[in-house]
Amino acid sequence: MNKIVEDMANRLLKRKPEGFGPLESRVLQSTLERTTITRDTNKAVAFHATYGDRVADTIARIGGSWSFILGFLAFLAVWTVGNAWLLTRDAFDPYPFIFLNLVLSMLAAIQAPVIMMSQNRQTERDRIDAAHDYEVNLKAEIEIMALHEKLDELRHSEIIGMRDEILRMAEQIRRIDEKLSARPATE
């Protein structure tokens, strides 16, 4: 880490840069270089997603939708009505609906792990987003501190300038006073 970054870390963050991780170092370096640190984390996650990841996300998105729930309720209603009343003698799955239970069990056995895979990836996405938010917030905080420093320097230089102007004016007043005191009094 170069000297300028170390000075900035000591001055603005009141911390030694040796304790910084790569994230903080990258933020300080981007602040120094005046580059942006924001990025589209969704694009990065989508770029690294495998075909299986995309399929799992699609299954979780569809399986967790109201259209799937309502469609599946309609399927169950058609199945039970069809096998219980319409096909009474020729029903392929009579009343305790053993085949339907088998289908539902297989669906749950497949759908649950796929949804859990999707949730695990969503958790990882959330971690990436949180780390990115931390980077952006840290950079914003550093930039705000740097702006405060600049404003303080400006204010300090203005105060020094005003002090010098007051001293100059005081000197002029003293000279004018001396000239007025040196004049003979005319009565």
Backbone as a printed PyTorch tensor [residue, N CA C, xyz], in Angstrom:
tensor([[[  0.8580,  -1.1730,   0.0000],
         [  0.0000,   0.0000,   0.0000],
         [  0.9000,   1.2320,   0.0000]],

        [[  0.5930,   2.1950,  -0.8470],
         [  1.4870,   3.3420,  -0.9560],
         [  1.2610,   4.3460,   0.1710]],

        [[  2.1580,   5.2900,   0.2600],
         [  2.1820,   6.2600,   1.3580],
         [  0.9280,   7.1290,   1.3800]],

        [[  0.4370,   7.5190,   0.2090],
         [ -0.7400,   8.3990,   0.1450],
         [ -1.9600,   7.6850,   0.7150]],

        [[ -2.1230,   6.4050,   0.3630],
         [ -3.2570,   5.6250,   0.8780],
         [ -3.1290,   5.4710,   2.3890]],

        [[ -1.9110,   5.2370,   2.8790],
         [ -1.6900,   5.1210,   4.3240],
         [ -2.0550,   6.4220,   5.0330]],

        [[ -1.6360,   7.5530,   4.4590],
         [ -1.9780,   8.8490,   5.0560],
         [ -3.4830,   9.0580,   5.0860]],

        [[ -4.1480,   8.7090,   3.9980],
         [ -5.5980,   8.8670,   3.9280],
         [ -6.2820,   7.9860,   4.9740]],

        [[ -5.8130,   6.7620,   5.1370],
         [ -6.4000,   5.8480,   6.1180],
         [ -6.2150,   6.3900,   7.5300]],

        [[ -5.0210,   6.8770,   7.8260],
         [ -4.7660,   7.4310,   9.1540],
         [ -5.5850,   8.6900,   9.4040]],

        [[ -5.6520,   9.5600,   8.3970],
         [ -6.3130,  10.8530,   8.5540],
         [ -7.8290,  10.7150,   8.6150]],

        [[ -8.4210,   9.9720,   7.6780],
         [ -9.8700,   9.9210,   7.5710],
         [-10.5070,   8.8230,   8.4120]],

        [[ -9.8960,   7.6560,   8.4440],
         [-10.5010,   6.5340,   9.1500],
         [ -9.9240,   6.3260,  10.5440]],

        [[ -8.8730,   7.0610,  10.8580],
         [ -8.2200,   6.9720,  12.1720],
         [ -7.8230,   5.5230,  12.4900]],

        [[ -7.3920,   4.8050,  11.4460],
         [ -6.9670,   3.4160,  11.6100],
         [ -5.6980,   3.1830,  10.8150]],

        [[ -4.9130,   2.2390,  11.2670],
         [ -3.7120,   1.8490,  10.5370],
         [ -4.1180,   0.9490,   9.3820]],

        [[ -3.5730,   1.1730,   8.1940],
         [ -3.9640,   0.3740,   7.0350],
         [ -3.5250,  -1.0790,   7.0930]],

        [[ -2.6500,  -1.4240,   8.0180],
         [ -2.2090,  -2.8200,   8.1080],
         [ -3.3730,  -3.7340,   8.4680]],

        [[ -4.3650,  -3.2070,   9.1940],
         [ -5.5040,  -4.0170,   9.5980],
         [ -6.6080,  -4.0940,   8.5560]],

        [[ -6.4180,  -3.4370,   7.4390],
         [ -7.4480,  -3.4320,   6.4010],
         [ -7.4200,  -4.7300,   5.6030]],

        [[ -8.5850,  -5.1300,   5.1880],
         [ -8.6940,  -6.2640,   4.2850],
         [ -8.6110,  -5.7680,   2.8520]],

        [[ -8.7390,  -6.6820,   1.9180],
         [ -8.6690,  -6.2710,   0.5090],
         [ -9.8120,  -5.3240,   0.1250]],

        [[-10.9570,  -5.4880,   0.7600],
         [-12.1050,  -4.6440,   0.4680],
         [-11.8180,  -3.1890,   0.8200]],

        [[-11.3420,  -2.9430,   2.0610],
         [-11.0400,  -1.5800,   2.4870],
         [ -9.9130,  -0.9720,   1.6590]],

        [[ -8.9220,  -1.7850,   1.3480],
         [ -7.8060,  -1.2970,   0.5270],
         [ -8.2920,  -0.8810,  -0.8570]],

        [[ -9.1910,  -1.6910,  -1.4330],
         [ -9.7330,  -1.3660,  -2.7530],
         [-10.5400,  -0.0690,  -2.6970]],

        [[-11.2990,   0.1300,  -1.6160],
         [-12.0930,   1.3580,  -1.4700],
         [-11.1760,   2.5650,  -1.3580]],

        [[-10.1400,   2.4630,  -0.5350],
         [ -9.2080,   3.5830,  -0.3800],
         [ -8.5010,   3.8850,  -1.7000]],

        [[ -8.0980,   2.8450,  -2.4120],
         [ -7.4160,   3.0450,  -3.6820],
         [ -8.3520,   3.7110,  -4.6870]],

        [[ -9.6290,   3.2860,  -4.7220],
         [-10.5750,   3.8990,  -5.6700],
         [-10.8690,   5.3390,  -5.2850]],

        [[-10.8550,   5.6370,  -3.9990],
         [-11.0490,   7.0200,  -3.5610],
         [ -9.8770,   7.8750,  -4.0170]],

        [[ -8.6990,   7.3480,  -3.8590],
         [ -7.4930,   8.0600,  -4.2660],
         [ -7.4680,   8.2800,  -5.7800]],

        [[ -7.8770,   7.2830,  -6.5310],
         [ -7.8590,   7.3840,  -7.9930],
         [ -9.0970,   8.0940,  -8.5480]],

        [[-10.0410,   8.4060,  -7.6660],
         [-11.2970,   9.0590,  -8.0670],
         [-12.0690,   8.2200,  -9.0900]],

        [[-12.1480,   6.9190,  -8.8280],
         [-12.9180,   6.0180,  -9.6820],
         [-14.1270,   5.5160,  -8.9170]],

        [[-15.1200,   5.0620,  -9.6580],
         [-16.3220,   4.5420,  -9.0010],
         [-16.0660,   3.1310,  -8.5060]],

        [[-16.8660,   2.7430,  -7.5340],
         [-16.7200,   1.4080,  -6.9630],
         [-17.9900,   0.5880,  -7.1640]],

        [[-19.0380,   1.2270,  -7.6450],
         [-20.2980,   0.5230,  -7.8300],
         [-20.2020,  -0.4440,  -9.0040]],

        [[-20.9490,  -1.5090,  -8.8750],
         [-21.0250,  -2.4980,  -9.9500],
         [-22.3730,  -3.2000,  -9.8300]],

        [[-22.7740,  -3.8380, -10.9050],
         [-24.0370,  -4.5630, -10.9280],
         [-23.7770,  -5.9760, -10.4270]],

        [[-24.1080,  -6.2270,  -9.1670],
         [-23.8480,  -7.5530,  -8.5960],
         [-24.7330,  -8.6160,  -9.2350]],

        [[-25.9250,  -8.2450,  -9.6780],
         [-26.8050,  -9.2210, -10.3350],
         [-26.1690,  -9.7450, -11.6190]],

        [[-25.5190,  -8.8610, -12.3530],
         [-24.8700,  -9.2730, -13.6000],
         [-23.7270, -10.2460, -13.3010]],

        [[-22.9610,  -9.9750, -12.2460],
         [-21.8520, -10.8560, -11.8840],
         [-22.3630, -12.2220, -11.4440]],

        [[-23.4380, -12.2420, -10.6540],
         [-24.0040, -13.5130, -10.2050],
         [-24.5780, -14.2800, -11.3910]],

        [[-25.2770, -13.5860, -12.2850],
         [-25.8600, -14.2440, -13.4600],
         [-24.7700, -14.7960, -14.3700]],

        [[-23.6410, -14.0990, -14.4640],
         [-22.5420, -14.5520, -15.3220],
         [-21.9640, -15.8780, -14.8250]],

        [[-21.8970, -16.0530, -13.5000],
         [-21.3020, -17.2560, -12.9140],
         [-22.3130, -18.3690, -12.6670]],

        [[-23.5970, -18.1240, -12.9380],
         [-24.6210, -19.1480, -12.7020],
         [-24.5200, -20.2560, -13.7450]],

        [[-24.5970, -21.4920, -13.2650],
         [-24.5770, -22.6350, -14.1740],
         [-25.9830, -22.9000, -14.6950]],

        [[-26.0820, -23.8230, -15.6220],
         [-27.3920, -24.2010, -16.1550],
         [-28.2780, -24.7430, -15.0250]],

        [[-27.7160, -25.5770, -14.1500],
         [-28.4660, -26.1240, -13.0130],
         [-28.9460, -25.0270, -12.0790]],

        [[-28.1070, -24.0080, -11.8650],
         [-28.5040, -22.8840, -11.0160],
         [-29.7030, -22.1620, -11.6040]],

        [[-29.6580, -21.9270, -12.9010],
         [-30.7710, -21.2210, -13.5530],
         [-32.0490, -22.0510, -13.5130]],

        [[-31.9180, -23.3750, -13.7020],
         [-33.0940, -24.2540, -13.6420],
         [-33.6790, -24.2440, -12.2290]],

        [[-32.8180, -24.3590, -11.2260],
         [-33.2950, -24.3510,  -9.8410],
         [-33.9910, -23.0300,  -9.5090]],

        [[-33.4310, -21.9300,  -9.9610],
         [-34.0630, -20.6280,  -9.7100],
         [-35.4120, -20.5300, -10.3990]],

        [[-35.5070, -21.0540, -11.6050],
         [-36.7760, -21.0250, -12.3330],
         [-37.8140, -21.8930, -11.6400]],

        [[-37.4080, -23.0910, -11.2060],
         [-38.3430, -23.9710, -10.4960],
         [-38.8050, -23.3140,  -9.1970]],

        [[-37.8790, -22.6890,  -8.4600],
         [-38.2520, -22.0260,  -7.2120],
         [-39.1680, -20.8460,  -7.4790]],

        [[-38.8960, -20.1070,  -8.5570],
         [-39.7380, -18.9510,  -8.8920],
         [-41.1510, -19.4020,  -9.2670]],

        [[-41.2430, -20.4700, -10.0650],
         [-42.5550, -20.9730, -10.4770],
         [-43.2550, -21.6550,  -9.3060]],

        [[-42.5240, -22.5010,  -8.5730],
         [-43.1200, -23.2380,  -7.4480],
         [-43.5800, -22.3510,  -6.3160]],

        [[-43.0490, -21.1530,  -6.2250],
         [-43.4450, -20.2340,  -5.1590],
         [-44.4060, -19.1580,  -5.6190]],

        [[-45.0270, -19.3740,  -6.7790],
         [-45.9330, -18.3490,  -7.3030],
         [-47.3860, -18.7230,  -7.0380]],

        [[-48.2210, -17.7020,  -7.0330],
         [-49.6530, -17.9460,  -6.8360],
         [-50.2330, -18.7030,  -8.0120]],

        [[-49.7450, -18.4740,  -9.1930],
         [-50.2790, -19.1920, -10.3580],
         [-50.0170, -20.6920, -10.2240]],

        [[-48.8290, -21.0730,  -9.7170],
         [-48.5510, -22.4920,  -9.5040],
         [-49.4710, -23.0650,  -8.4350]],

        [[-49.6180, -22.3460,  -7.3330],
         [-50.4670, -22.8370,  -6.2280],
         [-51.9130, -23.0010,  -6.6980]],

        [[-52.4340, -21.9880,  -7.3710],
         [-53.8210, -22.0720,  -7.8400],
         [-53.9700, -23.1450,  -8.9190]],

        [[-53.0140, -23.2510,  -9.8150],
         [-53.0420, -24.2990, -10.8420],
         [-52.9730, -25.6830, -10.2260]],

        [[-52.1360, -25.8400,  -9.2070],
         [-52.0140, -27.1370,  -8.5610],
         [-53.2750, -27.4790,  -7.7780]],

        [[-53.8940, -26.4760,  -7.1490],
         [-55.1760, -26.7200,  -6.4710],
         [-56.2330, -27.1660,  -7.4820]],

        [[-56.2510, -26.5500,  -8.6570],
         [-57.1980, -26.9570,  -9.7050],
         [-56.9020, -28.3910, -10.1450]],

        [[-55.6300, -28.7350, -10.3180],
         [-55.2500, -30.1010, -10.6890],
         [-55.7310, -31.0950,  -9.6360]],

        [[-55.5120, -30.7880,  -8.3560],
         [-55.9560, -31.6780,  -7.2740],
         [-57.4730, -31.8220,  -7.2670]],

        [[-58.1730, -30.7190,  -7.5000],
         [-59.6380, -30.7760,  -7.5240],
         [-60.1090, -31.6470,  -8.6850]],

        [[-59.5270, -31.4810,  -9.8640],
         [-59.9120, -32.2890, -11.0230],
         [-59.5960, -33.7650, -10.7620]],

        [[-58.4230, -34.0150, -10.1860],
         [-58.0250, -35.4020,  -9.8910],
         [-59.0230, -36.0640,  -8.9410]],

        [[-59.3090, -35.4040,  -7.8240],
         [-60.1930, -36.0190,  -6.8280],
         [-61.6250, -36.1240,  -7.3290]],

        [[-62.1310, -35.0860,  -7.9710],
         [-63.4990, -35.1400,  -8.5000],
         [-63.5800, -36.2020,  -9.5850]],

        [[-62.5790, -36.2290, -10.4640],
         [-62.5950, -37.2210, -11.5510],
         [-62.5410, -38.6390, -11.0390]],

        [[-61.7250, -38.8970, -10.0380],
         [-61.5780, -40.2620,  -9.5340],
         [-62.6270, -40.6430,  -8.4980]],

        [[-63.1910, -39.6980,  -7.8150],
         [-64.1660, -40.0240,  -6.7730],
         [-65.5850, -40.1150,  -7.3300]],

        [[-65.9830, -39.2280,  -8.2200],
         [-67.3870, -39.2000,  -8.6430],
         [-67.5820, -39.5160, -10.1180]],

        [[-66.7500, -38.9900, -10.9550],
         [-66.9880, -39.1720, -12.3830],
         [-66.6220, -40.5680, -12.8750]],

        [[-65.5280, -41.0860, -12.3880],
         [-65.0560, -42.3930, -12.8530],
         [-65.2980, -43.4800, -11.7960]],

        [[-66.3410, -43.3830, -11.0470],
         [-66.5460, -44.2310,  -9.8680],
         [-66.1190, -45.6840, -10.0630]],

        [[-66.6110, -46.3470, -11.0770],
         [-66.2610, -47.7570, -11.2490],
         [-64.9270, -47.9340, -11.9570]],

        [[-64.6360, -47.0600, -12.9340],
         [-63.4130, -47.2120, -13.7210],
         [-62.3040, -46.2510, -13.2780]],

        [[-62.3330, -45.8210, -12.0430],
         [-61.3260, -44.8640, -11.5520],
         [-59.9560, -45.5270, -11.5450]],

        [[-58.9550, -44.8360, -12.0900],
         [-57.5950, -45.4020, -12.0850],
         [-56.8850, -45.1460, -10.7670]],

        [[-57.4510, -44.2520,  -9.9150],
         [-56.8880, -44.0040,  -8.5810],
         [-58.0580, -43.8310,  -7.6150]],

        [[-58.6630, -44.9390,  -7.1320],
         [-59.8430, -44.8150,  -6.2710],
         [-59.5460, -44.1360,  -4.9350]],

        [[-60.6080, -43.9750,  -4.1520],
         [-60.6510, -43.0310,  -3.0370],
         [-59.3980, -42.8390,  -2.1780]],

        [[-58.7360, -43.6130,  -1.5610],
         [-57.6840, -42.9860,  -0.7420],
         [-56.6030, -42.3240,  -1.5950]],

        [[-56.7610, -42.3790,  -2.9360],
         [-55.8690, -41.6870,  -3.8760],
         [-54.3980, -41.9970,  -3.6070]],

        [[-54.0740, -43.2760,  -3.6060],
         [-52.7100, -43.7160,  -3.3250],
         [-51.7370, -43.2140,  -4.4010]],

        [[-52.1570, -43.2860,  -5.6570],
         [-51.2730, -42.8140,  -6.7290],
         [-51.0440, -41.3050,  -6.6250]],

        [[-52.0890, -40.5570,  -6.2810],
         [-51.9390, -39.1060,  -6.0930],
         [-50.9550, -38.8150,  -4.9630]],

        [[-51.0470, -39.5700,  -3.8730],
         [-50.0960, -39.3940,  -2.7640],
         [-48.6710, -39.6810,  -3.2140]],

        [[-48.5150, -40.7000,  -4.0470],
         [-47.1820, -41.0170,  -4.5680],
         [-46.6560, -39.8720,  -5.4360]],

        [[-47.4960, -39.3310,  -6.3090],
         [-47.0910, -38.2180,  -7.1740],
         [-46.7250, -36.9950,  -6.3340]],

        [[-47.5610, -36.6820,  -5.3370],
         [-47.2740, -35.5200,  -4.4670],
         [-45.9910, -35.7220,  -3.6780]],

        [[-45.7470, -36.9250,  -3.1980],
         [-44.5140, -37.2010,  -2.4520],
         [-43.2890, -37.0500,  -3.3390]],

        [[-43.3810, -37.5630,  -4.5750],
         [-42.2490, -37.4230,  -5.4910],
         [-42.0150, -35.9480,  -5.8500]],

        [[-43.0860, -35.2420,  -6.0660],
         [-42.9600, -33.8130,  -6.3770],
         [-42.2930, -33.0710,  -5.2180]],

        [[-42.7370, -33.3590,  -4.0050],
         [-42.1460, -32.6980,  -2.8290],
         [-40.6910, -33.1040,  -2.6440]],

        [[-40.3880, -34.3830,  -2.9140],
         [-39.0120, -34.8660,  -2.7580],
         [-38.0700, -34.1890,  -3.7430]],

        [[-38.5640, -33.8490,  -4.9060],
         [-37.7200, -33.1720,  -5.8990],
         [-37.7280, -31.6640,  -5.6920]],

        [[-38.8990, -31.1160,  -5.4360],
         [-39.0370, -29.6640,  -5.3650],
         [-38.3550, -29.0630,  -4.1350]],

        [[-38.4180, -29.7120,  -2.9960],
         [-37.8360, -29.1510,  -1.7650],
         [-36.3280, -28.9190,  -1.8780]],

        [[-35.5310, -29.9070,  -2.3000],
         [-34.0910, -29.6340,  -2.4010],
         [-33.7550, -28.5840,  -3.4570]],

        [[-34.5280, -28.5660,  -4.5450],
         [-34.2720, -27.5700,  -5.5920],
         [-34.5320, -26.1700,  -5.0470]],

        [[-35.6150, -26.0100,  -4.3070],
         [-35.9240, -24.7080,  -3.7040],
         [-34.8600, -24.3400,  -2.6690]],

        [[-34.3890, -25.3270,  -1.9040],
         [-33.3270, -25.0400,  -0.9330],
         [-32.0360, -24.6170,  -1.6360]],

        [[-31.7260, -25.2370,  -2.7830],
         [-30.5460, -24.8260,  -3.5490],
         [-30.6910, -23.3760,  -3.9890]],

        [[-31.8710, -23.0340,  -4.4510],
         [-32.1160, -21.6670,  -4.8920],
         [-32.0060, -20.6910,  -3.7210]],

        [[-32.5190, -21.0920,  -2.5590],
         [-32.4210, -20.2240,  -1.3810],
         [-30.9700, -20.0570,  -0.9360]],

        [[-30.1810, -21.0980,  -1.0300],
         [-28.7580, -20.9860,  -0.6790],
         [-28.0510, -20.0080,  -1.6080]],

        [[-28.3800, -20.0750,  -2.8990],
         [-27.7830, -19.1240,  -3.8320],
         [-28.2640, -17.7120,  -3.5550]],

        [[-29.5320, -17.5710,  -3.1720],
         [-30.0500, -16.2430,  -2.8360],
         [-29.3340, -15.6920,  -1.5990]],

        [[-29.0460, -16.5580,  -0.6520],
         [-28.2870, -16.1370,   0.5340],
         [-26.8970, -15.6590,   0.1320]],

        [[-26.2650, -16.3800,  -0.7780],
         [-24.9420, -15.9710,  -1.2640],
         [-25.0380, -14.6290,  -1.9920]],

        [[-26.0930, -14.4620,  -2.8040],
         [-26.3130, -13.1760,  -3.4770],
         [-26.4720, -12.0580,  -2.4560]],

        [[-27.2170, -12.3290,  -1.3900],
         [-27.4230, -11.3260,  -0.3420],
         [-26.0990, -10.9580,   0.3190]],

        [[-25.2340, -11.9580,   0.5290],
         [-23.9110, -11.6740,   1.1070],
         [-23.0950, -10.7860,   0.1760]],

        [[-23.1320, -11.0820,  -1.1080],
         [-22.4030, -10.2740,  -2.0930],
         [-22.9590,  -8.8470,  -2.1090]],

        [[-24.2870,  -8.7270,  -2.0800],
         [-24.9050,  -7.3950,  -2.0550],
         [-24.5290,  -6.6340,  -0.7920]],

        [[-24.5130,  -7.3270,   0.3510],
         [-24.1580,  -6.6690,   1.6050],
         [-22.7070,  -6.1890,   1.5780]],

        [[-21.8080,  -7.0120,   1.0450],
         [-20.4000,  -6.6030,   0.9450],
         [-20.2600,  -5.4100,   0.0030]],

        [[-20.9950,  -5.4280,  -1.0970],
         [-20.9490,  -4.3110,  -2.0400],
         [-21.5240,  -3.0520,  -1.4040]],

        [[-22.6270,  -3.1910,  -0.6730],
         [-23.2030,  -2.0450,   0.0310],
         [-22.2030,  -1.4650,   1.0320]],

        [[-21.4820,  -2.3490,   1.7290],
         [-20.4750,  -1.8850,   2.6750],
         [-19.3860,  -1.0900,   1.9480]],

        [[-18.9360,  -1.6080,   0.8010],
         [-17.9120,  -0.8940,   0.0260],
         [-18.3940,   0.4980,  -0.3800]],

        [[-19.6090,   0.5500,  -0.9230],
         [-20.1550,   1.8300,  -1.3870],
         [-20.3380,   2.7820,  -0.2050]],

        [[-20.8540,   2.2830,   0.9080],
         [-21.0440,   3.1340,   2.0840],
         [-19.7150,   3.6250,   2.6470]],

        [[-18.7210,   2.7500,   2.6820],
         [-17.3990,   3.1580,   3.1690],
         [-16.8060,   4.2310,   2.2700]],

        [[-16.9340,   4.0490,   0.9610],
         [-16.3970,   5.0540,   0.0460],
         [-17.1400,   6.3740,   0.2150]],

        [[-18.4670,   6.3200,   0.3470],
         [-19.2360,   7.5500,   0.5480],
         [-18.8110,   8.2380,   1.8400]],

        [[-18.6010,   7.4650,   2.8790],
         [-18.1600,   8.0290,   4.1590],
         [-16.7820,   8.6840,   4.0240]],

        [[-15.8720,   8.0190,   3.3250],
         [-14.5330,   8.5850,   3.1120],
         [-14.6230,   9.8690,   2.3010]],

        [[-15.4330,   9.8480,   1.2430],
         [-15.5940,  11.0470,   0.4100],
         [-16.1840,  12.1960,   1.2220]],

        [[-17.1620,  11.9090,   2.0560],
         [-17.7660,  12.9590,   2.8870],
         [-16.7370,  13.5160,   3.8640]],

        [[-15.9470,  12.6280,   4.4630],
         [-14.9030,  13.1060,   5.3760],
         [-13.8870,  13.9780,   4.6360]],

        [[-13.5360,  13.5740,   3.4180],
         [-12.5830,  14.3630,   2.6340],
         [-13.1820,  15.7280,   2.2950]],

        [[-14.4730,  15.7620,   1.9760],
         [-15.1350,  17.0440,   1.7070],
         [-15.1360,  17.9240,   2.9540]],

        [[-15.4100,  17.3190,   4.1060],
         [-15.3540,  18.0860,   5.3540],
         [-13.9610,  18.6560,   5.5740]],

        [[-12.9490,  17.8420,   5.2990],
         [-11.5730,  18.3250,   5.4360],
         [-11.3130,  19.5170,   4.5290]],

        [[-11.7640,  19.4170,   3.2830],
         [-11.5650,  20.5180,   2.3350],
         [-12.3040,  21.7640,   2.7930]],

        [[-13.5320,  21.5910,   3.2690],
         [-14.2820,  22.7450,   3.7660],
         [-13.6030,  23.3720,   4.9810]],

        [[-13.0940,  22.5230,   5.8650],
         [-12.3810,  23.0450,   7.0380],
         [-11.1290,  23.8140,   6.6060]],

        [[-10.4070,  23.2920,   5.6190],
         [ -9.2260,  23.9970,   5.1120],
         [ -9.6150,  25.3350,   4.4940]],

        [[-10.6940,  25.3280,   3.7180],
         [-11.1800,  26.5750,   3.1230],
         [-11.5550,  27.5910,   4.2020]],

        [[-12.3030,  27.1400,   5.1920],
         [-12.7100,  28.0210,   6.2790],
         [-11.4870,  28.5500,   7.0270]],

        [[-10.5240,  27.6730,   7.2560],
         [ -9.3130,  28.0880,   7.9710],
         [ -8.5550,  29.1400,   7.1560]],

        [[ -8.4240,  28.9220,   5.8370],
         [ -7.7040,  29.9030,   5.0240],
         [ -8.4720,  31.2240,   4.9560]],

        [[ -9.8060,  31.1590,   4.9280],
         [-10.5990,  32.3980,   4.9540],
         [-10.4100,  33.1420,   6.2730]],

        [[-10.3730,  32.4110,   7.3680],
         [-10.1690,  33.0440,   8.6760],
         [ -8.7900,  33.6790,   8.7350]],

        [[ -7.7850,  32.9850,   8.2220],
         [ -6.4250,  33.5480,   8.2010],
         [ -6.4180,  34.8150,   7.3470]],

        [[ -7.0690,  34.7560,   6.1800],
         [ -7.1400,  35.9320,   5.3060],
         [ -7.8480,  37.0870,   6.0000]],

        [[ -8.9450,  36.7860,   6.6830],
         [ -9.6690,  37.8560,   7.4080],
         [ -8.8100,  38.4080,   8.5380]],

        [[ -8.0780,  37.5520,   9.2300],
         [ -7.1900,  38.0260,  10.2900],
         [ -6.1270,  38.9530,   9.7210]],

        [[ -5.5210,  38.5550,   8.5980],
         [ -4.5100,  39.4070,   7.9650],
         [ -5.1040,  40.7400,   7.5320]],

        [[ -6.3360,  40.6950,   6.9860],
         [ -7.0160,  41.9320,   6.5750],
         [ -7.3090,  42.8160,   7.7880]],

        [[ -7.7200,  42.2150,   8.8860],
         [ -7.9790,  43.0000,  10.1090],
         [ -6.6920,  43.6230,  10.6190]],

        [[ -5.5970,  42.8670,  10.5980],
         [ -4.3100,  43.4180,  11.0350],
         [ -3.8800,  44.5700,  10.1240]],

        [[ -4.0850,  44.4230,   8.8110],
         [ -3.7410,  45.4930,   7.8730],
         [ -4.5930,  46.7200,   8.1400]],

        [[ -5.8880,  46.5180,   8.3610],
         [ -6.7790,  47.6500,   8.6360],
         [ -6.4380,  48.3040,   9.9780]],

        [[ -6.0730,  47.4840,  10.9690],
         [ -5.6920,  48.0270,  12.2700],
         [ -4.4340,  48.8820,  12.1320]],

        [[ -3.5230,  48.4230,  11.2980],
         [ -2.2990,  49.1940,  11.0540],
         [ -2.6300,  50.5170,  10.3660]],

        [[ -3.5490,  50.4900,   9.4000],
         [ -3.9550,  51.7330,   8.7310],
         [ -4.6240,  52.6850,   9.7210]],

        [[ -5.4630,  52.1450,  10.5690],
         [ -6.1380,  52.9870,  11.5810],
         [ -5.1020,  53.5710,  12.5320]],

        [[ -4.1180,  52.7810,  12.9190],
         [ -3.0760,  53.2900,  13.8160],
         [ -2.3070,  54.4210,  13.1390]],

        [[ -1.9760,  54.2820,  11.8470],
         [ -1.2580,  55.3440,  11.1330],
         [ -2.1120,  56.6020,  11.0240]],

        [[ -3.3920,  56.3960,  10.7030],
         [ -4.2940,  57.5610,  10.6100],
         [ -4.3880,  58.2420,  11.9660]],

        [[ -4.4690,  57.4530,  13.0140],
         [ -4.5490,  58.0130,  14.3640],
         [ -3.2690,  58.7770,  14.7000]],

        [[ -2.1250,  58.2420,  14.2980],
         [ -0.8600,  58.9380,  14.5480],
         [ -0.8080,  60.2620,  13.8070]],

        [[ -1.2840,  60.2640,  12.5540],
         [ -1.3010,  61.4950,  11.7760],
         [ -2.2280,  62.5130,  12.4080]],

        [[ -3.3790,  62.0420,  12.8740],
         [ -4.3190,  62.9690,  13.5030],
         [ -3.7550,  63.4890,  14.8370]],

        [[ -3.0590,  62.6600,  15.5370],
         [ -2.4720,  63.0900,  16.8160],
         [ -1.3020,  64.0380,  16.5960]],

        [[ -0.5980,  63.8910,  15.5020],
         [  0.5550,  64.7380,  15.2370],
         [  0.1600,  66.1200,  14.7220]],

        [[ -1.0210,  66.3400,  14.2240],
         [ -1.4600,  67.6340,  13.7390],
         [ -1.5660,  68.6230,  14.9050]],

        [[ -1.1700,  69.8260,  14.6300],
         [ -1.3430,  70.8180,  15.7030],
         [ -2.8250,  71.1420,  15.8590]],

        [[ -3.1650,  71.3240,  17.0360],
         [ -4.5730,  71.6340,  17.3330],
         [ -4.8450,  73.0810,  16.9510]],

        [[ -5.7900,  73.3200,  16.1300],
         [ -6.1710,  74.6770,  15.7280],
         [ -7.4120,  75.0630,  16.4710]],

        [[ -7.2300,  76.1670,  17.2260],
         [ -8.3680,  76.6260,  17.9910],
         [ -8.7740,  77.9590,  17.5810]]])
